[in-house]
């Protein structure tokens, strides 16, 4: 029973540590690829994020010229959902934690 008590006493600490790592601001970043047309990227950004044409084109140009663009920031779970949706539309996307928190 001593071993069981030792394991359960550290579980709350582990849960708190995990929660701290997942909390905070996360960025969804679209990465440049040689496959998708610029017009396609604009269309996908408009459809997924509800961007107007100007904002979608701004992000598309950042991707094209800088290799990446932060298209959304917020909590981890919706960030993962957005990245997954971008993958379903065949765009390269990654998550990055905002280290300024």
C-alpha positions, 0 to 999 in steps of 0.5 A: 500500500505504501507504493500506491500512496506514493503514486497517488500523492504525485498525481495532483502535482503532475496534473497541475504541471500538465495543465500549466504547460497546456495553458496559455496562448497557442499560435496556429501557423501556416507554413509555405509549401510548393504545392498549393496555389496562392488563390487556394490558400486565400480561399481556405483562410477565408473559409476556415477563419472567416477572414475577408479577402484583404486579411486572407491575402495578407496572411497568404503573402506572409506565408509566401514571402516569409515561409510562415504566418500566424493565422490564429492565436488562443487556447490549445484545444481550438488551436489544435482543431484549426491546425487539423482543419488546415491539414484536411484542406492540405495546408501545412500548419503547426502549433507553437506555444507563445513563450512570452506568457 
